[in-house]
Amino acid sequence: MKQRQPTETDRKFMQMAIDLSIENVKNGGGPFGAVIVHEGKVVATGVNRVTALNDPTAHAEVSAIRAACQTLGNFKLHDCICYTSCEPCPMCLSALYWAGVKAIYYGNTKQDADSIGFGDDFIYREINTPYEYRFIPIWGMMRDEAQEAFRCWELKDDKIEY
């Protein structure tokens, strides 16, 4: 897919994400900011609050996704665009895919983040590493018992599909 040229509107929203990241550093947070836009309007922003909240998932994009979903009253962000001050880490990228955003724009690259101590390459490598060679051991267990929840889900008439 060919990238379209960013518009002045795109630049405005990206500048907001960058400004959030700079302000967050000044306030003791990490150097990351994100803005989620729906139909040309900002519906949510987020900054990195990992150390402030003692929450390793409190990245800017995840925080913005949570706020946008609350604002829009939906767990899907199909018509939304995320502007983020840095290329999303694996967790944030996955969350943006799960949320169903239609586009992601980023400022700093993951190599830029790595150069200041925010490297994620080890996670990308781990994803493709067989379980028995991973840094953190991972083992399956009690699959037969766990399958009951999946059977219940399959039979549920009023489920909300993801």
C-alpha positions in Angstrom: 0.0 0.0 0.0 1.4 3.4 -1.0 1.6 6.0 1.8 -0.4 9.1 1.0 1.3 12.4 1.6 0.4 13.9 5.0 -1.9 16.9 4.8 -1.7 20.1 6.9 -4.4 18.6 9.1 -2.2 15.5 9.6 0.7 17.7 10.5 -1.4 19.6 13.0 -2.5 16.4 14.8 1.1 15.0 14.7 2.4 18.2 16.2 -0.2 17.7 19.0 1.2 14.2 19.7 4.8 15.6 19.7 3.8 18.5 22.0 2.2 16.0 24.4 5.4 13.9 24.4 7.5 16.9 25.2 5.2 18.2 27.9 5.1 14.7 29.4 8.8 14.6 29.8 8.7 18.0 31.5 6.1 16.5 33.9 8.2 13.5 34.8 6.7 11.0 32.2 8.2 9.2 29.3 8.8 10.9 25.9 5.7 9.6 24.2 2.3 11.1 23.2 -0.6 10.0 21.1 -3.7 11.6 19.6 -6.7 9.7 18.3 -8.9 11.5 15.7 -12.4 10.6 14.5 -13.9 12.5 11.6 -11.4 15.3 11.8 -11.8 15.9 15.6 -9.6 14.8 18.5 -11.5 12.3 20.6 -8.7 11.3 22.9 -5.0 11.9 23.8 -2.6 9.8 25.8 0.9 10.1 27.2 3.3 7.6 28.6 2.4 7.1 32.3 4.2 3.8 33.0 6.3 5.0 35.9 3.7 7.4 37.3 1.0 4.7 37.5 3.4 1.7 38.0 1.6 0.2 35.0 3.8 -1.3 32.2 0.8 -1.1 29.8 0.3 2.7 30.4 1.9 3.6 27.1 0.6 6.7 25.2 -1.2 4.8 22.5 -2.9 2.4 24.9 -4.0 5.3 27.1 -5.4 7.1 24.1 -7.2 4.0 22.8 -8.8 3.5 26.2 -10.0 7.1 26.3 -11.2 7.1 22.7 -13.2 3.9 23.2 -14.9 5.5 26.3 -15.6 8.7 24.5 -17.0 7.0 21.4 -18.8 4.2 23.4 -17.3 1.5 21.3 -14.5 -1.0 21.6 -13.7 -0.5 17.9 -12.1 2.6 16.4 -12.8 1.8 12.7 -13.0 5.4 11.5 -10.1 6.7 13.6 -6.6 7.7 12.9 -3.8 7.5 15.5 -1.0 10.1 15.5 1.8 9.0 17.8 5.1 10.7 18.5 7.0 7.4 18.1 6.6 4.3 16.0 4.4 2.0 18.2 6.0 -0.7 20.2 4.7 -4.3 19.7 2.1 -4.0 22.4 0.7 -0.7 21.2 0.8 -1.8 17.6 -1.2 -4.9 18.5 -3.7 -2.7 20.5 -4.1 -0.4 17.5 -4.8 -3.4 15.3 -7.3 -4.8 17.8 -9.0 -1.4 18.0 -9.3 -1.4 14.2 -7.9 2.1 13.5 -7.8 3.0 9.8 -4.4 4.5 9.9 -1.3 5.2 12.1 1.1 8.1 11.7 4.3 8.2 13.8 7.1 10.7 14.3 10.2 9.0 15.8 11.2 5.6 14.6 11.7 2.5 16.7 15.4 2.9 16.0 15.3 6.4 17.5 13.5 5.0 20.6 16.2 2.3 20.9 18.9 4.9 20.8 17.6 6.4 24.1 16.9 3.1 25.9 13.4 2.2 24.7 14.3 -0.8 22.5 11.7 -3.3 21.5 13.6 -5.5 19.1 13.9 -8.2 21.8 10.1 -8.6 21.9 9.9 -8.9 18.1 12.6 -11.6 18.2 10.8 -13.4 21.1 7.5 -13.6 19.1 9.3 -15.6 16.4 11.3 -17.7 18.9 10.1 -21.3 19.7 8.7 -21.5 23.2 11.5 -23.7 24.5 14.1 -21.0 23.6 12.3 -17.9 24.9 13.8 -15.7 27.6 10.6 -16.0 29.7 9.5 -19.7 29.9 6.0 -20.3 28.5 4.1 -23.5 28.9 0.6 -24.6 28.0 -1.5 -26.5 30.5 -5.1 -27.6 31.2 -6.2 -27.1 27.6 -9.1 -29.5 27.9 -10.5 -27.6 30.9 -9.8 -24.2 29.3 -11.8 -25.3 26.2 -15.0 -25.1 28.2 -15.0 -21.3 27.9 -14.6 -21.6 24.1 -17.5 -24.0 23.9 -19.7 -21.6 25.9 -18.7 -18.8 23.6 -19.5 -20.8 20.5 -22.9 -21.6 21.8 -23.7 -18.1 23.1 -26.6 -16.6 21.0 -26.1 -13.0 22.1 -22.4 -12.6 21.8 -20.8 -9.5 20.5 -18.4 -10.4 17.8 -14.9 -8.9 17.9 
